[in-house]
Amino acid sequence: MTYSYTAKAGQTVLLVARASGDTSNLDALQKLRDSLVAQVGSSGKVDFEQVDRIEEGAATLTSAQYDVAIANPVIPHTVEHSSNVLGQILLALKPSGTLVLYELVLDTASSIEGLSITRTQEDLEQQLQFAGFIDTRTEVQPVPEAGLLEISATKNFVASATGRVLMATASAAKPTYNVGAAAALSFGKKAKAKEVGGSSAIAPKKAWMLNVDSDDEAEIEDQDGLLEEEDLAKPDAASLARPDGAVPKRKACKNCTCGLAEGKMVDDSEACKPTDKPKRLTKPVDVVNVKSACGNCSLGDAFRCSSCPYLGQPFFKPGEKVVLGGSMLFDDFMP
């Protein structure tokens, strides 16, 4: 049984099938090809390619070459088109090109012994969509017993496959663009054109800017004018005095002997004078030749003592002079 397809004059048609050694199969393919050649006429073209060669990569189809592709049009229709084959056919079709495909499917997902077909009608439609085809439509009809005998003549196969093996006729289209096509995206709104002197011109885009011609002509607010007379008046001693009139309490010094530390009321004449003045270094510390007692001075602040002369400096090698590079006026990381 051969499923015919009516082609239009001037079309380029790709015929994809599996050419077996069966004479009836070859005769059916030849008759279908001759019929297509007569339909497209001298301005059209009909090419044939074996599905196994496409699957193995031995045949390379030309991109955007054919208006119509017809796959697996003659019995026994046992070819299960893979995603690779469908992708190559999609590449060979022109934009909006049509694919007509014939394939055996099962009524359920359970397999049948002696049959390599495992897909259902839903699986076939999903495979076409995954390959990139659109407008997918599929029609199914039961395979008659004569068609099952051409697949396998065993009685067990015919008994188990009757009513479960269906013939699916699928049609799909390629999108209106070619595979790998690119288009520029515009994310901005087009400026409205307005008539200027009888010719159309695009209105310039408005930009935020200061309405100042130069720094000399800029009107800057006078800072002195922002201050009132009372803001310029200096405070007197009376305004700085404590509101309760109490004398501020003096802070007790270290090793206090007059009782101020215990909270006693002591006059300034009776208060002790601080004797522990901070020690001043008569000689600056030589941070270059200093000898580390703990041995961790060069490791960084995390390992240094609280009285280490290297606090705040980066880590260094023992005996190396610490020098800060660069200039403090600029950032360390410059673009």
VOGU-3710 file (C-alpha; in Angstrom, 3 decimals, decimal comma):
1> mtysytakag> 0,000/0,000/0,000  1,494/3,373/-1,071  0,340/6,740/0,192  0,402/9,322/-2,574  1,013/13,023/-2,259  -0,031/15,721/-4,696  2,776/18,181/-5,417  2,489/21,553/-7,121  4,273/22,629/-10,277  7,679/24,179/-9,654
11> qtvllvaras> 8,080/22,740/-6,140  11,265/21,090/-4,874  10,460/17,803/-3,134  12,644/15,654/-0,864  11,726/11,961/-0,716  13,122/10,158/2,356  12,658/6,395/2,715  14,433/3,118/3,437  15,206/1,282/0,211  15,125/-2,435/1,012
21> gdtsnldalq> 15,954/-5,397/-1,202  12,266/-6,170/-1,649  11,213/-5,728/-5,257  7,757/-4,442/-4,353  9,324/-1,807/-2,103  11,669/-0,546/-4,829  8,892/-0,521/-7,427  6,634/1,492/-5,112  9,388/4,055/-4,479  10,112/4,392/-8,186
31> klrdslvaqv> 6,436/4,840/-9,085  6,019/7,502/-6,373  9,103/9,363/-7,555  8,000/9,282/-11,195  4,588/10,596/-10,171  6,178/13,482/-8,227  8,512/14,372/-11,093  5,550/14,597/-13,441  3,642/16,798/-10,996  6,425/19,367/-10,319
41> gssgkvdfeq> 7,317/19,592/-13,997  10,545/20,824/-15,528  10,722/23,852/-13,212  10,658/21,656/-10,098  12,914/19,000/-8,672  12,564/15,698/-6,790  15,490/14,304/-4,751  15,687/10,982/-2,938  17,756/10,157/0,148  17,889/7,041/2,309
51> vdrieegaat> 16,941/7,549/5,934  19,780/5,299/7,128  22,390/7,503/5,427  20,929/10,592/7,130  20,946/8,840/10,510  24,578/7,733/10,144  25,750/11,162/8,900  26,830/9,812/5,505  24,409/12,159/3,710  24,289/15,913/4,302
61> ltsaqydvai> 21,125/17,770/3,335  21,351/21,309/1,984  19,836/24,000/4,182  16,569/25,630/3,049  16,424/23,719/-0,237  13,002/21,991/-0,406  9,367/23,079/-0,286  8,039/19,648/0,702  9,564/16,602/2,414  7,862/13,190/2,263
71> anpviphtve> 9,207/10,624/4,736  8,619/6,851/4,766  5,806/6,831/2,176  5,818/3,090/1,241  5,367/-0,163/3,133  6,378/-1,621/5,538  6,636/1,824/7,287  8,775/0,358/10,058  11,141/3,355/10,218  11,042/5,153/13,562
81> hssnvlgqil> 12,350/8,615/12,736  14,877/9,803/15,305  15,395/13,381/16,456  18,544/13,549/14,312  16,664/12,625/11,128  13,808/15,030/11,880  16,295/17,796/12,632  18,086/17,259/9,303  14,766/17,314/7,419  13,792/20,540/9,220
91> lalkpsgtlv> 17,104/22,086/8,177  16,583/21,049/4,542  13,111/22,592/4,315  12,572/26,197/3,297  10,845/28,534/5,750  7,145/27,546/5,979  7,998/24,250/4,232  5,815/21,179/4,818  6,655/17,703/6,099  4,418/14,689/5,404
101> lyelvldtas> 5,477/11,668/7,444  4,168/8,103/7,635  5,034/5,929/10,614  3,632/2,965/12,529  2,583/3,683/16,119  1,083/1,675/18,960  -2,213/2,280/20,696  -0,489/2,074/24,103  3,054/2,384/25,380  3,458/-1,406/25,802
111> sieglsitrt> 5,687/-3,034/23,171  4,862/-5,962/20,899  7,255/-8,871/20,447  8,775/-8,915/16,972  8,107/-5,212/16,284  10,750/-2,500/16,721  8,154/0,284/16,919  7,649/1,557/20,473  6,119/5,033/20,029  2,507/6,071/20,430
121> qedleqqlqf> 0,675/8,828/18,554  1,396/11,301/21,374  5,100/10,358/21,349  5,314/11,015/17,596  3,720/14,462/17,936  6,072/15,370/20,787  9,077/14,216/18,763  8,055/16,483/15,874  7,615/19,439/18,215  10,962/18,831/19,921
131> agfidtrtev> 12,625/18,783/16,500  11,270/22,285/15,806  8,158/21,692/13,681  4,936/23,623/14,210  1,272/23,082/13,300  1,620/19,345/13,912  -1,412/17,226/12,991  -1,638/13,429/13,167  -4,270/10,996/11,917  -4,227/7,272/12,706
141> qpvpeaglle> -6,001/4,216/11,311  -5,611/0,507/12,110  -3,202/-1,468/9,952  -5,048/-4,247/8,125  -4,013/-7,869/8,446  -2,389/-7,801/4,984  -0,121/-4,975/6,120  0,817/-6,849/9,301  1,755/-9,931/7,258  4,257/-7,822/5,284
151> isatknfvas> 5,935/-6,841/8,570  6,012/-10,380/9,992  4,238/-13,472/8,718  4,174/-15,267/12,083  0,717/-16,026/13,463  1,614/-14,936/17,003  2,675/-11,490/15,763  -0,455/-10,961/13,673  -2,664/-12,061/16,576  -0,991/-9,724/19,075
161> atgrvlmata> -0,639/-6,758/16,673  -4,151/-6,739/15,227  -5,947/-3,617/16,440  -2,906/-2,357/18,359  -0,620/-1,307/15,476  -1,830/1,905/13,854  -0,762/3,761/10,723  -0,038/7,428/11,586  -0,053/10,141/8,920  1,574/13,263/10,329
171> saakptynvg> 1,841/16,685/8,756  3,926/19,535/10,155  5,423/22,814/9,001  8,707/24,599/9,430  8,569/28,066/11,061  8,674/31,145/8,844  12,357/31,671/9,665  15,341/29,551/8,752  17,403/27,618/11,276  20,169/29,868/12,621
181> aaaalsfgkk> 18,525/33,104/11,471  19,239/36,239/13,518  17,232/39,419/14,010  18,011/42,634/15,841  15,937/43,406/18,922  14,764/46,952/19,603  14,168/47,681/23,277  13,484/51,414/22,924  10,493/53,302/21,678  10,834/54,974/18,331
191> akakevggss> 10,852/58,733/18,427  7,872/60,358/16,824  8,630/62,144/13,592  7,320/65,644/13,189  7,085/67,869/10,187  9,798/70,523/10,071  9,815/72,768/7,005  7,879/70,261/4,923  10,271/67,347/5,675  9,963/64,723/8,333
201> aiapkkawml> 12,572/64,806/11,101  13,002/62,695/14,201  12,515/64,621/17,407  15,700/64,708/19,516  15,712/62,873/22,808  15,335/65,023/25,901  18,242/64,886/28,327  18,445/66,167/31,908  20,798/69,137/32,230  21,450/72,225/34,331
211> nvdsddeaei> 20,117/75,465/32,955  23,442/77,246/33,535  25,616/78,621/30,758  28,833/78,974/32,777  30,145/79,017/36,336  30,544/82,814/36,260  26,894/83,401/35,420  25,579/80,827/37,885  23,577/82,307/40,745  24,958/80,769/43,935
221> edqdglleee> 23,218/81,339/47,255  25,146/83,587/49,693  26,012/81,542/52,779  26,189/84,617/55,027  22,661/85,519/54,057  21,408/82,256/55,497  22,526/83,299/59,060  20,532/85,549/61,353  22,006/88,131/63,782  21,449/85,888/66,797
231> dlakpdaasl> 23,382/83,124/65,040  26,455/85,392/64,868  26,340/86,395/68,572  29,011/84,751/70,763  27,787/83,017/73,951  28,725/84,597/77,311  29,758/82,902/80,533  26,276/83,181/82,003  24,690/81,259/79,164  27,292/78,499/79,497
241> arpdgavpkr> 26,838/78,100/83,278  25,053/75,071/84,643  21,341/75,761/85,272  21,465/74,545/88,916  24,451/76,746/89,753  26,464/73,794/91,048  30,197/73,689/90,601  31,234/70,930/88,239  32,677/67,969/90,058  36,331/67,429/89,645
251> kacknctcgl> 37,538/64,065/88,482  39,712/62,194/90,938  43,220/61,464/89,838  44,985/58,147/90,037  46,216/57,204/93,565  43,856/59,858/95,062  44,713/60,790/98,729  42,282/63,673/99,375  39,105/61,584/99,430  37,674/62,803/96,100
261> aegkmvddse> 37,688/59,273/94,805  35,473/58,157/97,742  32,861/60,839/96,898  33,817/63,426/99,551  33,293/67,150/98,949  36,769/68,558/98,541  37,749/72,138/97,729  40,219/72,867/95,006  42,728/74,087/97,595  42,563/70,775/99,466
271> ackptdkpkr> 42,431/68,529/96,425  45,518/66,529/95,652  47,478/67,240/92,538  47,968/64,522/89,931  51,449/63,114/90,113  51,377/60,278/87,582  52,075/62,050/84,346  52,254/60,004/81,154  55,709/58,868/80,298  57,234/60,398/77,257
281> ltkpvdvvnv> 59,658/58,545/75,076  62,946/60,362/74,971  64,021/58,354/71,972  61,853/57,178/69,115  61,446/53,465/68,703  63,561/51,993/65,947  60,935/49,822/64,305  63,438/48,627/61,720  66,031/47,141/64,067  63,732/46,251/66,942
291> ksacgncslg> 64,054/42,672/68,127  60,830/40,733/68,582  60,426/39,014/71,936  57,527/36,832/70,796  58,706/36,268/67,226  55,291/37,155/65,746  55,811/40,831/64,884  56,262/40,124/61,182  53,090/38,007/60,859  50,575/40,857/61,064
301> dafrcsscpy> 48,304/42,536/63,622  46,439/39,325/64,359  49,588/37,840/65,942  51,118/40,998/67,541  51,016/42,087/71,167  49,111/45,186/72,302  52,369/47,124/72,797  53,985/45,976/69,525  55,641/48,899/67,641  54,530/47,319/64,331
311> lgqpffkpge> 50,785/47,689/65,011  48,950/48,925/61,940  51,678/47,854/59,530  51,349/44,996/57,024  53,128/41,694/57,464  56,748/41,497/56,313  59,755/39,260/56,341  61,996/39,452/59,420  64,707/42,085/58,894  62,857/43,702/55,970
321> kvvlggsmlf> 62,054/47,425/56,122  58,329/48,096/55,868  57,590/50,617/53,091  54,089/51,668/52,044  53,932/51,918/48,274  51,883/54,250/46,135  50,461/57,609/47,078  47,939/58,313/49,814  46,229/60,807/47,511  44,942/58,121/45,154
331> ddfmp> 43,032/54,859/45,534  45,018/51,646/45,662  42,894/50,140/42,897  42,891/52,270/39,793  40,859/51,254/36,692
//
